[in-house]
Amino acid sequence: MKTISFAIPCYNSADYMDKCIESILACDPDGRGDIEILIVDDGSVKDNTAQKADEWEQRHPGVIRAIHQSNKGHGGAVNTGLENATGLYYKVVDSDDWLDADAMREIMAYLRRQTELKEPTDLVVANYVYEKVYEGSRTVMHYRNVFPVGKECGWEDTHHFNQSQYLLMHSVIYRTELLRDCGLKLPEHTFYVDNIFVYVPLPYVQTIYYLDVDMYRYFIGREDQSVNEQVMYSRRDQQLRVTRHMIDAVDLPDAVESRRLEKYMENYLSMMMCICSIFLRMEKTEENERDREEIWQYLEERNPVLYKRVKRTALNWGTNLPTEAGRQLGLFGYRMAQKIFKFN
């Protein structure tokens, strides 16, 4: 068994995938061969992504595998990676991002120790960095006030997450079998499924280990990027689809044993509902207003208890005031959050 499988979803990624792959190969500088890199070519047609993937496999047989499939979207590529993974752990790295070599030395040392244990850690967490390359700025997102550093813990050992400290796909490494045991399967042809990836498996996580190192470099700046504001607005229907999936996937609070995890997941879903509301109020149309009302109705029908909790949070109370002033207040809050957290 490999120590870890890295999955790289690639869709017309020829211009930047090499840097990503090289950064992952650096996780095994001694050539142990205990890492696996799964390049999932998701039906690329506009460039030579498929050819590059095959060339990488030829140069590193036994370490890199090129997997070609018809286009299924980011979620479909993550699913394919998980289906083919042979590592004890599973990590998704988007093709325009990269891993930090110094940080990964510490992380790999820990993961390798886990291969010797009967009960390895379920979830390994590290920091990620917003790399706004075109602006020349970077913002480190850490969790040192949430998890004990360098010590295995459970959810009851954690502390309060700040508003900017949600676990993202960038910051997590799951035990592979845990993802399979919880039946994780992401929707195909849908953006923003990373939210499902870092939300649905959490009730199955019993043990966590946090390393205070800057592992993941998250590139921000391409015009076609899914977190670009105009792109997000155009894909608001997919944001709604993902949020509905999350509402259905975990029955809060009954499905969660830990009160602290329950609170975290409630806050995460509250954030998702807030994003839905904000993007549906960016442009004042009858369709947008109907969709906003329907997503809240969906939550109320599926989980009345959770609906009451989420609806009355300051975050969602302000963004859903039923007036033009309320709409403007929600948009103002979004702009302020952009400046503070530098998320897009």
Backbone hydrogen bonds in HBPLUS format (Angstrom, degrees):
<---DONOR---> <-ACCEPTOR-->    atom                        ^
c    i                          cat <-CA-CA->   ^        H-A-AA   ^      H-
h    n   atom  resd res      DA  || num        DHA   H-A  angle D-A-AA Bond
n    s   type  num  typ     dist DA aas  dist angle  dist       angle   num
A0088-LEU N   A0002-LYS O   2.89 MM  86  6.32 142.0  2.04 142.7 148.2     1
A0003-THR N   A0034-ASP O   2.70 MM  31  5.34 145.8  1.81 138.5 149.4     2
A0089-TYR N   A0003-THR O   3.10 MM  86  6.38 142.1  2.25 130.0 141.2     3
A0036-GLU N   A0004-ILE O   2.96 MM  32  6.26 142.4  2.10 158.6 164.3     4
A0005-SER N   A0089-TYR O   2.82 MM  84  6.14 162.5  1.85 148.7 151.9     5
A0091-LYS N   A0005-SER O   2.92 MM  86  6.28 161.0  1.95 162.5 164.9     6
A0006-PHE N   A0036-GLU O   2.68 MM  30  6.01 171.0  1.69 168.5 169.0     7
A0038-LEU N   A0006-PHE O   2.72 MM  32  6.01 172.0  1.72 168.4 171.4     8
A0007-ALA N   A0091-LYS O   2.83 MM  84  6.24 157.7  1.88 152.4 160.0     9
A0093-VAL N   A0007-ALA O   2.94 MM  86  6.17 166.9  1.96 163.9 165.7    10
A0008-ILE N   A0038-LEU O   2.86 MM  30  6.09 167.8  1.88 159.2 157.7    11
A0040-VAL N   A0008-ILE O   3.01 MM  32  5.91 155.4  2.07 134.3 142.1    12
A0010-CYS N   A0040-VAL O   2.84 MM  30  5.76 164.4  1.86 157.4 152.1    13
A0042-ASP N   A0010-CYS O   2.82 MM  32  5.83 169.8  1.83 163.8 167.4    14
A0016-TYR N   A0013-SER O   3.06 MM   3  5.88 156.8  2.12 126.8 132.4    15
A0017-MET N   A0013-SER O   2.95 MM   4  5.55 144.2  2.08 167.7 172.0    16
A0021-ILE N   A0017-MET O   2.99 MM   4  6.26 167.3  2.00 159.3 161.9    17
A0022-GLU N   A0018-ASP O   2.88 MM   4  6.04 167.9  1.90 157.9 161.2    18
A0023-SER N   A0019-LYS O   3.07 MM   4  6.21 152.2  2.15 143.0 149.9    19
A0024-ILE N   A0020-CYS O   3.22 MM   4  6.56 141.4  2.38 143.9 154.0    20
A0024-ILE N   A0021-ILE O   3.11 MM   3  5.22 127.3  2.40  97.6 111.2    21
A0025-LEU N   A0021-ILE O   2.95 MM   4  6.27 159.0  1.99 155.2 161.2    22
A0026-ALA N   A0022-GLU O   3.17 MM   4  6.37 140.1  2.33 140.2 149.6    23
A0027-CYS N   A0024-ILE O   2.88 MM   3  5.39 162.0  1.91 115.3 121.2    24
A0028-ASP N   A0025-LEU O   3.10 MM   3  5.87 167.7  2.12 121.0 124.1    25
A0031-GLY N   A0028-ASP O   3.15 MM   3  5.49 164.3  2.17 112.7 117.2    26
A0037-ILE N   A0063-VAL O   2.77 MM  26  6.07 167.5  1.79 158.5 160.4    27
A0065-ARG N   A0037-ILE O   2.85 MM  28  6.24 162.1  1.88 166.4 168.9    28
A0039-ILE N   A0065-ARG O   2.88 MM  26  6.13 156.0  1.94 163.9 171.1    29
A0067-ILE N   A0039-ILE O   2.84 MM  28  6.00 175.0  1.85 162.6 161.5    30
A0041-ASP N   A0067-ILE O   2.77 MM  26  5.98 147.3  1.87 158.9 169.7    31
A0069-GLN N   A0041-ASP O   3.08 MM  28  6.31 152.8  2.15 177.6 172.0    32
A0043-GLY N   A0069-GLN O   2.83 MM  26  5.59 102.2  2.44 159.1 164.3    33
A0052-LYS N   A0048-ASN O   2.95 MM   4  6.19 164.2  1.97 156.5 161.2    34
A0053-ALA N   A0049-THR O   2.92 MM   4  6.15 158.8  1.97 153.8 159.5    35
A0054-ASP N   A0050-ALA O   3.14 MM   4  6.42 159.0  2.18 147.4 152.1    36
A0055-GLU N   A0051-GLN O   2.95 MM   4  6.24 155.6  2.01 150.7 157.9    37
A0056-TRP N   A0052-LYS O   2.92 MM   4  6.19 156.7  1.97 154.2 159.9    38
A0057-GLU N   A0053-ALA O   3.08 MM   4  6.37 155.5  2.14 146.3 152.9    39
A0058-GLN N   A0054-ASP O   2.97 MM   4  6.25 154.5  2.03 147.8 154.6    40
A0059-ARG N   A0055-GLU O   3.03 MM   4  6.29 148.2  2.13 145.5 153.7    41
A0060-HIS N   A0056-TRP O   3.04 MM   4  6.22 137.6  2.23 143.5 154.6    42
A0063-VAL N   A0060-HIS O   3.16 MM   3  5.61 157.7  2.21 129.0 133.0    43
A0064-ILE N   A0060-HIS O   2.94 MM   4  5.64 174.5  1.94 171.0 169.6    44
A0189-HIS N   A0072-LYS O   2.70 MM 117  5.29 162.3  1.73 128.3 130.8    45
A0077-ALA N   A0073-GLY O   3.02 MM   4  6.35 149.1  2.12 151.6 160.8    46
A0078-VAL N   A0074-HIS O   2.97 MM   4  6.29 155.7  2.03 152.3 158.9    47
A0079-ASN N   A0075-GLY O   2.92 MM   4  6.17 158.3  1.97 149.8 156.0    48
A0080-THR N   A0076-GLY O   3.01 MM   4  6.21 156.4  2.07 141.4 147.5    49
A0081-GLY N   A0077-ALA O   2.95 MM   4  6.20 156.5  2.01 146.4 152.7    50
A0082-LEU N   A0078-VAL O   2.99 MM   4  6.25 160.7  2.03 150.2 154.9    51
A0083-GLU N   A0079-ASN O   2.91 MM   4  6.18 155.8  1.97 150.8 157.8    52
A0084-ASN N   A0080-THR O   3.13 MM   4  6.31 143.3  2.27 144.0 152.6    53
A0084-ASN N   A0081-GLY O   3.19 MM   3  5.29 127.9  2.48  96.6 109.6    54
A0085-ALA N   A0081-GLY O   2.96 MM   4  5.93 117.6  2.36 143.3 159.4    55
A0085-ALA N   A0082-LEU O   3.38 MM   3  5.12 149.6  2.48  94.8 103.2    56
A0176-THR N   A0088-LEU O   2.90 MM  88  5.68 156.6  1.95 130.3 137.8    57
A0090-TYR N   A0174-TYR O   2.83 MM  84  5.54 157.7  1.88 164.8 170.6    58
A0097-ASP N   A0094-ASP O   2.96 MM   3  5.44 165.0  1.98 121.7 125.2    59
A0098-TRP N   A0217-ARG O   3.25 MM 119  5.29 157.7  2.30 139.0 145.4    60
A0217-ARG N   A0098-TRP O   2.82 MM 119  5.29 164.7  1.85 178.1 172.8    61
A0100-ASP N   A0215-MET O   2.86 MM 115  5.25 161.3  1.89 151.4 155.4    62
A0104-MET N   A0100-ASP O   2.98 MM   4  6.11 159.2  2.03 151.1 157.6    63
A0105-ARG N   A0101-ALA O   3.12 MM   4  6.35 135.2  2.33 143.6 153.7    64
A0107-ILE N   A0103-ALA O   3.14 MM   4  6.44 163.8  2.16 149.5 154.5    65
A0108-MET N   A0104-MET O   2.78 MM   4  5.71 166.7  1.80 145.9 150.0    66
A0109-ALA N   A0105-ARG O   3.16 MM   4  6.22 151.5  2.25 136.8 144.3    67
A0110-TYR N   A0106-GLU O   3.18 MM   4  6.47 153.3  2.25 145.2 151.6    68
A0111-LEU N   A0107-ILE O   2.92 MM   4  6.24 165.8  1.94 155.4 159.4    69
A0112-ARG N   A0108-MET O   2.87 MM   4  5.97 157.5  1.92 149.3 154.9    70
A0113-ARG N   A0109-ALA O   3.23 MM   4  6.44 147.0  2.34 137.2 145.0    71
A0113-ARG N   A0110-TYR O   3.10 MM   3  5.21 121.3  2.46  97.2 111.7    72
A0114-GLN N   A0110-TYR O   3.15 MM   4  6.52 142.7  2.30 144.4 154.8    73
A0114-GLN N   A0111-LEU O   3.06 MM   3  5.06 123.2  2.40  93.1 107.9    74
A0115-THR N   A0112-ARG O   3.27 MM   3  5.37 138.6  2.45  97.9 108.3    75
A0116-GLU N   A0113-ARG O   3.19 MM   3  5.69 158.0  2.24 110.7 117.2    76
A0117-LEU N   A0114-GLN O   3.08 MM   3  5.29 165.2  2.10 111.3 116.0    77
A0175-ARG N   A0122-ASP O   2.84 MM  53  5.09 138.7  2.01 159.6 155.0    78
A0123-LEU N   A0207-THR O   3.15 MM  84  6.44 147.5  2.26 147.1 156.8    79
A0209-TYR N   A0123-LEU O   2.97 MM  86  6.47 148.0  2.07 156.5 164.4    80
A0124-VAL N   A0173-ILE O   2.89 MM  49  5.04 172.9  1.89 152.0 154.3    81
A0173-ILE N   A0124-VAL O   2.84 MM  49  5.04 136.3  2.03 152.7 160.9    82
A0125-VAL N   A0209-TYR O   2.87 MM  84  6.16 164.3  1.90 153.7 157.7    83
A0211-LEU N   A0125-VAL O   2.96 MM  86  6.36 161.4  1.99 165.5 168.7    84
A0126-ALA N   A0171-SER O   3.04 MM  45  5.21 152.9  2.12 140.9 148.6    85
A0127-ASN N   A0213-VAL O   2.92 MM  86  5.71 145.3  2.04 159.5 162.9    86
A0215-MET N   A0127-ASN O   3.02 MM  88  5.65 123.5  2.35 127.1 133.3    87
A0216-TYR N   A0127-ASN O   3.37 MM  89  6.75 164.1  2.39 142.1 145.3    88
A0128-TYR N   A0141-MET O   3.28 MM  13  5.50 154.5  2.35 145.4 151.1    89
A0141-MET N   A0128-TYR O   2.85 MM  13  5.50 175.7  1.85 176.4 174.9    90
A0129-VAL N   A0216-TYR O   2.76 MM  87  6.12 149.3  1.86 161.9 172.5    91
A0218-TYR N   A0129-VAL O   2.76 MM  89  5.74 164.9  1.78 161.8 167.0    92
A0130-TYR N   A0139-THR O   2.82 MM   9  5.04 161.3  1.85 153.5 150.7    93
A0139-THR N   A0130-TYR O   3.03 MM   9  5.04 147.6  2.14 132.2 142.3    94
A0131-GLU N   A0218-TYR O   2.77 MM  87  5.56 176.6  1.78 145.2 145.6    95
A0220-ILE N   A0131-GLU O   3.00 MM  89  5.90 157.6  2.05 147.8 142.0    96
A0132-LYS N   A0137-SER O   2.94 MM   5  5.26 144.0  2.07 150.1 159.4    97
A0135-GLU N   A0132-LYS O   3.03 MM   3  5.46 136.7  2.23 108.7 120.9    98
A0136-GLY N   A0132-LYS O   2.88 MM   4  5.98 124.0  2.20 145.7 162.2    99
A0137-SER N   A0132-LYS O   3.26 MM   5  5.26 156.0  2.32 138.8 138.6   100
A0136-GLY N   A0133-VAL O   3.16 MM   3  4.96 138.1  2.34  92.5 104.6   101
A0146-VAL N   A0143-TYR O   2.87 MM   3  5.15 158.2  1.92 112.9 120.1   102
A0147-PHE N   A0143-TYR O   3.09 MM   4  6.25 163.9  2.11 177.0 177.7   103
A0159-HIS N   A0146-VAL O   2.81 MM  13  4.52 145.7  1.93 129.0 138.9   104
A0150-GLY N   A0210-TYR O   2.94 MM  60  5.83 171.1  1.95 173.4 173.4   105
A0153-CYS N   A0208-ILE O   2.78 MM  55  5.24 156.9  1.83 150.2 158.2   106
A0208-ILE N   A0153-CYS O   2.75 MM  55  5.24 151.3  1.84 153.0 159.9   107
A0157-ASP N   A0154-GLY O   3.00 MM   3  5.47 157.9  2.05 113.4 120.6   108
A0158-THR N   A0155-TRP O   3.12 MM   3  5.41 165.0  2.15 111.0 115.2   109
A0165-GLN N   A0162-ASN O   3.01 MM   3  5.21 167.0  2.03 118.1 120.1   110
A0171-SER N   A0168-LEU O   2.94 MM   3  5.47 140.4  2.10 113.3 123.2   111
A0178-LEU N   A0175-ARG O   3.08 MM   3  5.47 131.3  2.33 107.4 120.3   112
A0179-LEU N   A0176-THR O   3.09 MM   3  5.42 119.5  2.47 104.0 117.4   113
A0180-ARG N   A0176-THR O   3.20 MM   4  6.60 152.7  2.28 147.0 155.0   114
A0181-ASP N   A0177-GLU O   2.76 MM   4  5.87 157.6  1.80 147.4 154.1   115
A0182-CYS N   A0178-LEU O   3.04 MM   4  6.23 147.9  2.14 147.2 153.9   116
A0184-LEU N   A0179-LEU O   3.19 MM   5  5.68 160.1  2.23 174.3 170.7   117
A0183-GLY N   A0180-ARG O   3.01 MM   3  5.10 155.8  2.07 104.4 111.5   118
A0195-ASN N   A0192-TYR O   3.31 MM   3  6.09 161.9  2.35 115.6 119.1   119
A0196-ILE N   A0193-VAL O   2.95 MM   3  5.22 126.0  2.25 103.6 116.8   120
A0197-PHE N   A0193-VAL O   3.13 MM   4  6.53 155.0  2.20 148.0 155.2   121
A0198-VAL N   A0194-ASP O   3.14 MM   4  6.41 145.3  2.27 146.0 152.6   122
A0199-TYR N   A0196-ILE O   3.17 MM   3  5.08 161.8  2.20 103.9 109.1   123
A0200-VAL N   A0196-ILE O   3.02 MM   4  5.64 157.7  2.07 145.6 151.5   124
A0202-LEU N   A0199-TYR O   3.30 MM   3  5.73 149.8  2.40 112.1 120.3   125
A0204-TYR N   A0201-PRO O   2.90 MM   3  5.58 152.1  1.98 125.4 134.1   126
A0205-VAL N   A0202-LEU O   3.01 MM   3  5.19 155.4  2.07 110.2 118.0   127
A0213-VAL N   A0211-LEU O   2.87 MM   2  5.59 136.8  2.06 103.1  90.6   128
A0215-MET N   A0213-VAL O   3.12 MM   2  5.79 122.9  2.46 108.4  92.8   129
A0225-GLN N   A0222-ARG O   3.19 MM   3  5.23 164.2  2.22 107.7 111.4   130
A0228-ASN N   A0225-GLN O   3.02 MM   3  5.41 163.3  2.05 113.8 118.9   131
A0231-VAL N   A0228-ASN O   3.05 MM   3  5.21 115.5  2.49 100.4 116.6   132
A0232-MET N   A0228-ASN O   2.78 MM   4  6.04 158.6  1.82 160.1 167.4   133
A0233-TYR N   A0229-GLU O   2.96 MM   4  6.24 154.7  2.02 148.1 154.7   134
A0234-SER N   A0230-GLN O   3.07 MM   4  6.28 156.9  2.12 141.4 147.4   135
A0235-ARG N   A0231-VAL O   3.02 MM   4  6.27 130.3  2.28 141.4 154.9   136
A0235-ARG N   A0232-MET O   3.14 MM   3  5.07 134.0  2.36  93.6 106.4   137
A0236-ARG N   A0233-TYR O   3.28 MM   3  5.18 154.3  2.35 113.0 109.7   138
A0238-GLN N   A0235-ARG O   2.88 MM   3  5.43 136.1  2.07 113.1 124.5   139
A0239-GLN N   A0235-ARG O   3.25 MM   4  6.71 147.4  2.36 145.9 155.5   140
A0240-LEU N   A0236-ARG O   3.06 MM   4  6.35 153.5  2.13 145.9 152.2   141
A0241-ARG N   A0237-ASP O   3.04 MM   4  6.30 149.0  2.14 135.1 143.7   142
A0242-VAL N   A0238-GLN O   2.95 MM   4  6.16 162.8  1.98 150.3 153.4   143
A0243-THR N   A0239-GLN O   3.04 MM   4  6.20 160.0  2.08 145.7 151.5   144
A0244-ARG N   A0240-LEU O   2.96 MM   4  6.18 159.9  2.00 151.1 156.0   145
A0245-HIS N   A0241-ARG O   3.04 MM   4  6.27 154.2  2.11 143.8 151.2   146
A0246-MET N   A0242-VAL O   3.00 MM   4  6.32 153.3  2.07 149.4 156.1   147
A0247-ILE N   A0243-THR O   2.98 MM   4  6.27 154.7  2.05 149.0 155.9   148
A0248-ASP N   A0244-ARG O   3.02 MM   4  6.28 157.9  2.07 151.0 156.1   149
A0249-ALA N   A0245-HIS O   2.91 MM   4  5.97 144.3  2.04 145.1 155.5   150
A0255-ALA N   A0251-ASP O   2.80 MM   4  5.29 159.0  1.84 151.5 154.7   151
A0256-VAL N   A0253-PRO O   3.16 MM   3  5.74 168.0  2.17 122.8 126.4   152
A0262-GLU N   A0258-SER O   2.92 MM   4  6.10 158.1  1.97 146.0 153.0   153
A0263-LYS N   A0259-ARG O   2.99 MM   4  6.21 156.2  2.05 144.7 149.8   154
A0264-TYR N   A0260-ARG O   3.04 MM   4  6.26 159.4  2.08 143.6 149.3   155
A0265-MET N   A0261-LEU O   2.87 MM   4  6.10 168.8  1.89 160.6 162.4   156
A0266-GLU N   A0262-GLU O   2.91 MM   4  6.06 151.6  1.99 145.6 154.1   157
A0267-ASN N   A0263-LYS O   2.94 MM   4  6.16 156.0  2.00 147.4 153.5   158
A0268-TYR N   A0264-TYR O   2.89 MM   4  6.19 148.7  1.99 146.4 155.9   159
A0269-LEU N   A0265-MET O   2.97 MM   4  6.18 164.7  1.99 148.3 151.5   160
A0270-SER N   A0266-GLU O   2.93 MM   4  6.11 147.9  2.03 140.9 150.8   161
A0271-MET N   A0267-ASN O   2.93 MM   4  6.19 148.7  2.03 143.0 150.6   162
A0272-MET N   A0268-TYR O   3.00 MM   4  6.39 152.3  2.08 146.9 154.5   163
A0273-MET N   A0269-LEU O   2.93 MM   4  6.21 156.2  1.98 149.6 155.4   164
A0274-CYS N   A0270-SER O   2.95 MM   4  6.16 148.9  2.04 142.6 151.6   165
A0275-ILE N   A0271-MET O   2.96 MM   4  6.25 156.3  2.02 150.1 155.6   166
A0276-CYS N   A0272-MET O   3.05 MM   4  6.33 159.8  2.09 146.7 151.9   167
A0277-SER N   A0273-MET O   3.00 MM   4  6.25 162.6  2.04 147.6 151.9   168
A0278-ILE N   A0274-CYS O   2.88 MM   4  6.11 165.0  1.90 155.8 159.7   169
A0279-PHE N   A0275-ILE O   3.02 MM   4  6.16 175.1  2.02 156.5 157.7   170
A0280-LEU N   A0276-CYS O   3.06 MM   4  6.14 142.2  2.20 143.0 153.5   171
A0281-ARG N   A0278-ILE O   3.02 MM   3  5.15 150.7  2.11 101.3 110.6   172
A0289-GLU N   A0285-THR O   3.10 MM   4  6.32 164.1  2.12 148.9 153.3   173
A0290-ARG N   A0286-GLU O   2.91 MM   4  6.07 153.0  1.98 145.5 153.1   174
A0291-ASP N   A0287-GLU O   2.91 MM   4  6.15 160.3  1.95 151.6 156.9   175
A0292-ARG N   A0288-ASN O   2.90 MM   4  6.15 153.4  1.98 148.8 156.3   176
A0293-GLU N   A0289-GLU O   3.08 MM   4  6.29 161.5  2.12 146.1 150.3   177
A0294-GLU N   A0290-ARG O   2.94 MM   4  6.14 150.5  2.03 146.2 155.0   178
A0295-ILE N   A0291-ASP O   3.04 MM   4  6.27 152.8  2.11 149.6 154.5   179
A0296-TRP N   A0292-ARG O   3.39 MM   4  6.62 158.4  2.44 145.1 150.3   180
A0297-GLN N   A0293-GLU O   2.97 MM   4  6.16 149.0  2.07 142.1 151.5   181
A0298-TYR N   A0294-GLU O   2.81 MM   4  5.97 147.9  1.91 143.2 151.9   182
A0299-LEU N   A0295-ILE O   3.17 MM   4  6.43 157.4  2.22 141.6 145.8   183
A0300-GLU N   A0296-TRP O   3.04 MM   4  6.27 161.1  2.08 145.3 150.8   184
A0301-GLU N   A0297-GLN O   2.92 MM   4  6.12 158.1  1.97 151.4 156.3   185
A0302-ARG N   A0298-TYR O   3.01 MM   4  6.17 158.6  2.06 149.0 154.9   186
A0303-ASN N   A0299-LEU O   2.81 MM   4  5.74 161.1  1.84 153.4 158.8   187
A0307-TYR N   A0303-ASN O   2.90 MM   4  6.09 158.9  1.95 157.7 164.8   188
A0308-LYS N   A0304-PRO O   3.17 MM   4  6.36 159.7  2.22 145.9 148.8   189
A0309-ARG N   A0305-VAL O   3.29 MM   4  6.61 158.0  2.34 145.6 151.4   190
A0310-VAL N   A0306-LEU O   2.87 MM   4  6.06 170.7  1.88 162.5 164.4   191
A0311-LYS N   A0307-TYR O   2.85 MM   4  5.80 164.4  1.88 152.6 157.7   192
A0312-ARG N   A0308-LYS O   3.39 MM   4  6.31 149.5  2.49 136.2 141.7   193
A0313-THR N   A0310-VAL O   3.28 MM   3  5.55 164.0  2.31 108.3 113.1   194
A0317-TRP N   A0313-THR O   2.79 MM   4  5.89 156.9  1.84 161.6 169.7   195
A0318-GLY N   A0314-ALA O   3.20 MM   4  6.05 169.5  2.21 141.6 144.1   196
A0323-THR N   A0321-LEU O   2.85 MM   2  5.75 141.5  1.99  99.3  92.8   197
A0327-ARG N   A0323-THR O   3.00 MM   4  6.36 150.8  2.09 144.3 152.3   198
A0328-GLN N   A0324-GLU O   2.95 MM   4  6.24 159.9  1.99 151.1 155.7   199
A0329-LEU N   A0325-ALA O   2.89 MM   4  6.08 148.6  1.99 142.6 151.9   200
A0330-GLY N   A0326-GLY O   2.99 MM   4  6.24 156.8  2.05 148.7 153.6   201
A0331-LEU N   A0327-ARG O   3.13 MM   4  6.42 158.4  2.18 147.2 152.7   202
A0332-PHE N   A0328-GLN O   2.90 MM   4  6.07 151.4  1.98 145.3 153.6   203
A0333-GLY N   A0329-LEU O   2.97 MM   4  6.22 157.0  2.02 147.9 153.6   204
A0334-TYR N   A0330-GLY O   3.07 MM   4  6.34 149.2  2.17 142.7 151.0   205
A0335-ARG N   A0331-LEU O   3.04 MM   4  6.34 157.9  2.09 147.9 152.7   206
A0336-MET N   A0332-PHE O   3.00 MM   4  6.28 158.7  2.04 152.0 157.7   207
A0337-ALA N   A0333-GLY O   2.97 MM   4  6.17 156.0  2.03 145.1 151.7   208
A0338-GLN N   A0334-TYR O   2.97 MM   4  6.26 150.7  2.06 147.7 155.7   209
A0339-LYS N   A0335-ARG O   3.19 MM   4  6.52 156.2  2.25 147.0 151.7   210
A0340-ILE N   A0336-MET O   2.98 MM   4  6.24 158.4  2.03 152.2 158.5   211
A0341-PHE N   A0337-ALA O   2.85 MM   4  5.77 170.3  1.86 154.2 157.0   212
A0342-LYS N   A0338-GLN O   2.73 MM   4  4.99 135.1  1.93 130.0 140.5   213
